[in-house]
């Protein structure tokens, strides 16, 4: 009987292995940088939020309240010196399916080295060099349920508290997602909904916040194959709502996007792509600008370089294995 039990267990294990799949991929990057932001862990977004809090406190004149303390501790983003970055990582993705059709997946990653955030011109610093568990998800006719401790972006604003669990599904033509963080953070809950019909895409997002509920609604419309227009209203809890209009077009590898809001902010973004080579340039109402260039070198290698108005720069090569 004991031998039969062992044999049966081995058979079940073998069947489970046969229905699963494990994919291994790798990545690496190396290059130089100078004057990147976030040298002391203060991101541009956090610095801006802290400055806004300070301004609110100064205007309120309420003395040493919480706002006033924030005002005293507010500081601007700092920038790095010159340096070299190099990093490498391995990602393991495991997928499978149950007998009743529920698919599941999980991921584990190992990263080590010094990393930069080319998109935000920020120095992320040294990675821990330890294995990290990514999201574990299950998908079926009921939708998708995802678990990732502190690893799921807030559905309204990724700068808000990250969630631990999320659920997404489709009801008719409406896509719906909700996310929750098990901490007692004021912004622990968020949601998003989307609907597309007749060339128009509607997106609603909201999140709890200390001052109430923050929400945004955007409507995008494709005028033709090359031109699209987007209108958005964003109401951060405790602040005035901001309305933004964006128009973009792409023709023969050239892209142009113009954005303007009722709070006197605007952006102009230009791009050009051809044969694996891409150039971008963007400028805003503060005269702050960024310029980047990327080129596919073949074999999974890409060269990338960028400069901005803060005298920040980076240049290097990334590899995908």
PAZA-85122 format. One record per residue (C-alpha): z, y, x; residue number from 0. Coordinates in nm, 4 decimals, decimal comma. Layout:
<nodes>
<node <Z Y X> NUM> ...
</nodes>
This chain:
<nodes>
<node <0,0000 0,0000 0,0000> 0> <node <0,0878 0,2404 0,2799> 1> <node <-0,2437 0,1767 0,4547> 2> <node <-0,4300 0,2341 0,1270> 3> <node <-0,2525 0,5671 0,0770> 4> <node <-0,3473 0,6833 0,4253> 5> <node <-0,7076 0,5798 0,3720> 6> <node <-0,7211 0,7622 0,0373> 7> <node <-0,5738 1,0761 0,1934> 8> <node <-0,8306 1,0673 0,4721> 9> <node <-1,1100 1,0300 0,2156> 10> <node <-0,9918 1,3355 0,0209> 11> <node <-0,9599 1,5398 0,3401> 12> <node <-1,3094 1,4408 0,4499> 13> <node <-1,4541 1,5330 0,1114> 14> <node <-1,2815 1,8743 0,1328> 15> <node <-1,4218 1,9357 0,4766> 16> <node <-1,7719 1,8455 0,3619> 17> <node <-1,7654 2,1067 0,0851> 18> <node <-1,6383 2,3887 0,3088> 19> <node <-1,8123 2,6055 0,5635> 20> <node <-1,6768 2,7920 0,8672> 21> <node <-1,8820 3,0679 1,0283> 22> <node <-1,7967 3,2138 1,3680> 23> <node <-1,9335 3,5510 1,4813> 24> <node <-1,8488 3,7848 1,7647> 25> <node <-1,8835 4,1482 1,8612> 26> <node <-1,8263 4,3662 2,1644> 27> <node <-1,8730 4,7298 2,2666> 28> <node <-1,8385 4,9414 2,5794> 29> <node <-1,9039 5,3013 2,6745> 30> <node <-1,7591 5,6403 2,7617> 31> <node <-1,5907 5,9089 2,5524> 32> <node <-1,4513 6,2602 2,5852> 33> <node <-1,2460 6,4833 2,3574> 34> <node <-1,2230 6,2417 2,0650> 35> <node <-0,9751 6,3180 1,7876> 36> <node <-0,6622 6,1272 1,6860> 37> <node <-0,5188 6,1254 2,0405> 38> <node <-0,1623 6,1193 1,9014> 39> <node <-0,2315 5,9262 1,5837> 40> <node <-0,2823 6,2382 1,3692> 41> <node <-0,6161 6,1933 1,1947> 42> <node <-0,8283 6,4846 1,0802> 43> <node <-0,7576 6,3928 0,7168> 44> <node <-0,3805 6,3787 0,7767> 45> <node <-0,3858 6,7069 0,9660> 46> <node <-0,5780 6,8741 0,6831> 47> <node <-0,3379 6,7367 0,4226> 48> <node <-0,0368 6,8537 0,6247> 49> <node <-0,1887 7,2007 0,6637> 50> <node <-0,2540 7,2204 0,2891> 51> <node <0,1074 7,1221 0,2207> 52> <node <0,2248 7,3926 0,4596> 53> <node <0,0145 7,6530 0,2794> 54> <node <0,1570 7,5448 -0,0556> 55> <node <0,5108 7,5737 0,0769> 56> <node <0,4482 7,9179 0,2208> 57> <node <0,3010 8,0388 -0,1064> 58> <node <0,5839 7,8940 -0,3171> 59> <node <0,8627 8,0743 -0,1290> 60> <node <1,1135 7,8135 -0,2420> 61> <node <1,3070 7,7904 0,0857> 62> <node <1,3811 7,4674 0,2698> 63> <node <1,2523 7,2305 0,0055> 64> <node <1,0536 6,9178 0,0918> 65> <node <0,7408 7,1317 0,1016> 66> <node <0,8985 7,3742 0,3444> 67> <node <1,0061 7,0924 0,5747> 68> <node <0,6497 6,9584 0,5695> 69> <node <0,5283 7,3051 0,6573> 70> <node <0,7525 7,3208 0,9629> 71> <node <0,6315 6,9806 1,0852> 72> <node <0,2625 7,0388 1,0122> 73> <node <0,0387 7,0093 1,3168> 74> <node <-0,3297 7,0084 1,3914> 75> <node <-0,5252 6,7081 1,5098> 76> <node <-0,5170 6,6637 1,8872> 77> <node <-0,7976 6,5453 2,1121> 78> <node <-0,8245 6,2974 2,3961> 79> <node <-0,9348 6,3491 2,7539> 80> <node <-1,2180 6,1575 2,9204> 81> <node <-1,2115 5,7806 2,9183> 82> <node <-1,3817 5,4427 2,8989> 83> <node <-1,3708 5,2154 2,5978> 84> <node <-1,4421 4,8429 2,5904> 85> <node <-1,3508 4,5847 2,3308> 86> <node <-1,4467 4,2427 2,2025> 87> <node <-1,3618 4,0303 1,9039> 88> <node <-1,4228 3,7009 1,7263> 89> <node <-1,4358 3,6630 1,3485> 90> <node <-1,3863 3,3355 1,1612> 91> <node <-1,5057 3,3251 0,7992> 92> <node <-1,4193 3,0208 0,5885> 93> <node <-1,5803 2,9547 0,2522> 94> <node <-1,5691 2,6704 0,0038> 95> <node <-1,5712 2,5795 -0,3634> 96> <node <-1,3574 2,3756 -0,5987> 97> <node <-1,4947 2,0995 -0,8211> 98> <node <-1,4814 2,3313 -1,1239> 99> <node <-1,6971 2,5991 -0,9601> 100> <node <-1,4414 2,8447 -0,8209> 101> <node <-1,5531 2,9687 -0,4799> 102> <node <-1,2949 3,0814 -0,2272> 103> <node <-1,3002 3,2466 0,1135> 104> <node <-1,0687 3,3586 0,3913> 105> <node <-1,1145 3,5257 0,7273> 106> <node <-0,9303 3,5460 1,0584> 107> <node <-1,0166 3,7895 1,3370> 108> <node <-0,9097 3,8333 1,6976> 109> <node <-0,9763 4,1726 1,8576> 110> <node <-0,8764 4,3143 2,1934> 111> <node <-0,9558 4,6236 2,4000> 112> <node <-0,9871 4,9969 2,3388> 113> <node <-1,1754 5,1052 2,0281> 114> <node <-1,3342 5,4272 1,9028> 115> <node <-1,4386 5,5329 1,5528> 116> <node <-1,7893 5,6668 1,6086> 117> <node <-1,8273 5,7746 1,2455> 118> <node <-1,5249 6,0079 1,2597> 119> <node <-1,5354 6,0904 1,6337> 120> <node <-1,1829 5,9496 1,6716> 121> <node <-1,0098 5,7417 1,9369> 122> <node <-0,8517 5,4398 1,7666> 123> <node <-0,6825 5,3299 2,0889> 124> <node <-0,5788 4,9861 2,2093> 125> <node <-0,6023 4,6900 1,9742> 126> <node <-0,3082 4,4525 1,9633> 127> <node <-0,5116 4,1596 2,0890> 128> <node <-0,3562 3,9285 1,8300> 129> <node <-0,5062 3,7195 1,5526> 130> <node <-0,5114 3,8881 1,2136> 131> <node <-0,5503 3,7318 0,8702> 132> <node <-0,8092 3,9056 0,6562> 133> <node <-0,8636 3,8848 0,2830> 134> <node <-0,8241 3,5635 0,0850> 135> <node <-1,0346 3,5711 -0,2310> 136> <node <-1,1264 3,3492 -0,5259> 137> <node <-1,4330 3,4032 -0,7424> 138> <node <-1,5318 3,2407 -1,0682> 139> <node <-1,6428 3,3233 -1,4209> 140> <node <-1,3166 3,5163 -1,4554> 141> <node <-1,4158 3,7584 -1,1763> 142> <node <-1,2850 3,7979 -0,8214> 143> <node <-0,9189 3,7983 -0,7211> 144> <node <-0,8444 3,9203 -0,3669> 145> <node <-0,5223 3,9102 -0,1661> 146> <node <-0,4892 4,1132 0,1556> 147> <node <-0,1471 4,2491 0,2488> 148> <node <-0,1983 4,6240 0,3012> 149> <node <-0,5681 4,5696 0,3683> 150> <node <-0,7409 4,6788 0,0440> 151> <node <-0,8513 5,0411 0,0235> 152> <node <-0,7201 5,2521 -0,2628> 153> <node <-1,0115 5,2609 -0,5102> 154> <node <-0,9888 5,6377 -0,5579> 155> <node <-0,9288 5,7527 -0,1999> 156> <node <-0,9109 5,5344 0,1117> 157> <node <-0,6601 5,7807 0,2622> 158> <node <-0,4101 5,6842 -0,0103> 159> <node <-0,1770 5,3832 0,0224> 160> <node <-0,3687 5,0588 0,0803> 161> <node <-0,3274 4,7852 -0,1800> 162> <node <-0,2201 4,4211 -0,1431> 163> <node <-0,4114 4,2636 -0,4313> 164> <node <-0,7194 4,3534 -0,6344> 165> <node <-0,9162 4,2144 -0,9267> 166> <node <-1,2777 4,2888 -1,0150> 167> <node <-1,5001 4,1706 -1,2967> 168> <node <-1,8022 4,2655 -1,5044> 169> <node <-1,7804 4,3283 -1,8788> 170> <node <-2,1311 4,3597 -2,0156> 171> <node <-2,2952 4,6409 -1,8168> 172> <node <-1,9618 4,7752 -1,6898> 173> <node <-1,8142 4,6777 -1,3529> 174> <node <-1,4372 4,7115 -1,3341> 175> <node <-1,1886 4,6892 -1,0450> 176> <node <-0,8122 4,7398 -1,0240> 177> <node <-0,5875 4,7349 -0,7160> 178> <node <-0,2109 4,7259 -0,6701> 179> <node <0,0269 4,7693 -0,3781> 180> <node <0,3610 4,5924 -0,4082> 181> <node <0,5493 4,8731 -0,2344> 182> <node <0,7139 5,1497 -0,4329> 183> <node <0,4575 5,4080 -0,3202> 184> <node <0,3667 5,6687 -0,5804> 185> <node <-0,0035 5,5872 -0,5391> 186> <node <0,0362 5,2074 -0,5533> 187> <node <-0,2087 5,1604 -0,8434> 188> <node <-0,5785 5,2502 -0,8540> 189> <node <-0,8903 5,1581 -1,0505> 190> <node <-1,2648 5,2121 -1,0600> 191> <node <-1,5368 5,1512 -1,3170> 192> <node <-1,9135 5,1741 -1,2970> 193> <node <-2,2019 5,1743 -1,5440> 194> <node <-2,5773 5,1981 -1,4803> 195> <node <-2,8495 5,2589 -1,7371> 196> <node <-3,1943 5,4231 -1,7399> 197> <node <-3,1759 5,5324 -1,3786> 198> <node <-2,8320 5,6903 -1,4186> 199> <node <-2,5196 5,5537 -1,2484> 200> <node <-2,1731 5,6555 -1,3708> 201> <node <-1,8646 5,5963 -1,1552> 202> <node <-1,5031 5,6622 -1,2554> 203> <node <-1,2115 5,6230 -1,0137> 204> <node <-0,8418 5,7013 -1,0529> 205> <node <-0,5101 5,6505 -0,8777> 206> <node <-0,1447 5,7156 -0,9382> 207> <node <-0,0001 5,9983 -0,7281> 208> <node <0,3365 6,1683 -0,6856> 209> <node <0,2194 6,4663 -0,8908> 210> <node <0,0526 6,2615 -1,1640> 211> <node <-0,2892 6,0955 -1,1772> 212> <node <-0,5810 6,1755 -0,9483> 213> <node <-0,9284 6,0963 -1,0808> 214> <node <-1,2969 6,1518 -1,0158> 215> <node <-1,6144 6,1071 -1,2192> 216> <node <-1,9627 6,1067 -1,0692> 217> <node <-2,3094 6,0768 -1,2193> 218> <node <-2,6097 5,9902 -1,0022> 219> <node <-2,9702 6,0111 -1,1221> 220> <node <-3,2831 5,9028 -0,9366> 221> <node <-3,5590 6,1516 -1,0205> 222> <node <-3,8143 5,9281 -0,8478> 223> <node <-3,8372 5,6852 -0,5571> 224> <node <-3,7529 5,9549 -0,3018> 225> <node <-3,5334 6,2154 -0,4744> 226> <node <-3,1877 6,1696 -0,6279> 227> <node <-2,9227 6,4076 -0,7641> 228> <node <-2,5479 6,3493 -0,7955> 229> <node <-2,2855 6,5496 -0,9814> 230> <node <-1,9142 6,4863 -0,9290> 231> <node <-1,5862 6,6282 -1,0560> 232> <node <-1,2702 6,5446 -0,8637> 233> <node <-0,9206 6,6219 -0,9906> 234> <node <-0,6471 6,5630 -0,7320> 235> <node <-0,3065 6,5523 -0,8999> 236> <node <-0,1384 6,8917 -0,8796> 237> <node <-0,4519 7,0732 -0,7585> 238> <node <-0,7546 7,2452 -0,9078> 239> <node <-1,0514 7,0236 -0,9912> 240> <node <-1,3555 7,0433 -0,7629> 241> <node <-1,7124 7,0087 -0,8876> 242> <node <-1,9838 6,9076 -0,6399> 243> <node <-2,3625 6,8864 -0,6690> 244> <node <-2,5620 6,6832 -0,4152> 245> <node <-2,9387 6,6435 -0,3841> 246> <node <-3,1055 6,4072 -0,1391> 247> <node <-3,4578 6,2995 -0,0510> 248> <node <-3,6219 6,0579 0,1932> 249> <node <-3,9881 6,0633 0,2896> 250> <node <-4,1683 5,9064 0,5866> 251> <node <-3,8446 5,8377 0,7715> 252> <node <-3,7059 6,1897 0,7200> 253> <node <-3,3958 6,2313 0,5028> 254> <node <-3,2351 6,5521 0,3763> 255> <node <-2,9111 6,5840 0,1774> 256> <node <-2,7680 6,9111 0,0465> 257> <node <-2,4220 6,9367 -0,1076> 258> <node <-2,2352 7,2332 -0,2579> 259> <node <-1,8990 7,2610 -0,4363> 260> <node <-1,7224 7,5279 -0,6413> 261> <node <-1,4494 7,5599 -0,3759> 262> <node <-1,6972 7,7291 -0,1395> 263> <node <-1,7618 7,4171 0,0666> 264> <node <-2,1073 7,2822 0,1487> 265> <node <-2,2818 7,0276 0,3710> 266> <node <-2,6332 6,9837 0,5052> 267> <node <-2,7297 6,6456 0,6522> 268> <node <-3,0603 6,5636 0,8196> 269> <node <-3,1832 6,2267 0,9434> 270> <node <-3,4850 6,0646 1,1002> 271> <node <-3,5549 5,6924 1,1517> 272> <node <-3,8491 5,5161 1,3105> 273> <node <-3,8881 5,1762 1,4719> 274> <node <-3,5200 5,0991 1,5181> 275> <node <-3,4395 5,4528 1,6380> 276> <node <-3,2329 5,6962 1,4278> 277> <node <-3,1199 6,0572 1,4633> 278> <node <-2,8713 6,2409 1,2397> 279> <node <-2,7448 6,5976 1,2262> 280> <node <-2,4892 6,7438 0,9876> 281> <node <-2,3294 7,0874 0,9455> 282> <node <-2,0785 7,2330 0,6976> 283> <node <-1,9389 7,5681 0,5831> 284> <node <-1,7043 7,5894 0,8834> 285> <node <-2,0041 7,5717 1,1200> 286> <node <-1,8681 7,2341 1,2289> 287> <node <-2,1544 7,0035 1,3194> 288> <node <-2,2197 6,6473 1,4397> 289> <node <-2,5271 6,4925 1,6006> 290> <node <-2,5780 6,1197 1,6615> 291> <node <-2,8507 5,8904 1,7945> 292> <node <-2,8799 5,5126 1,7701> 293> <node <-3,1409 5,2721 1,9011> 294> <node <-3,1767 4,8991 1,8464> 295> <node <-3,2208 4,7299 2,1859> 296> <node <-3,2943 4,3839 2,0495> 297> <node <-3,0955 4,0638 2,0727> 298> <node <-2,8114 4,2096 1,8658> 299> <node <-2,7533 4,5053 2,1011> 300> <node <-2,7480 4,8701 1,9870> 301> <node <-2,7134 5,1925 2,1849> 302> <node <-2,5252 5,4778 2,0162> 303> <node <-2,4290 5,8295 2,1246> 304> <node <-2,2863 6,1346 1,9519> 305> <node <-2,1599 6,4895 2,0070> 306> <node <-1,9933 6,7401 1,7762> 307> <node <-1,8778 7,1022 1,7571> 308> <node <-1,5307 7,0097 1,8914> 309> <node <-1,6900 6,9127 2,2270> 310> <node <-1,6235 6,5494 2,1390> 311> <node <-1,8721 6,2916 2,2651> 312> <node <-1,9259 5,9194 2,3040> 313> <node <-2,2045 5,6994 2,4390> 314> <node <-2,2180 5,3240 2,4686> 315> <node <-2,3633 4,9911 2,3679> 316> <node <-2,2435 4,7485 2,1014> 317> <node <-2,3291 4,3794 2,0730> 318> <node <-2,3323 4,1340 1,7834> 319> <node <-2,3141 3,7612 1,8576> 320> 
</nodes>
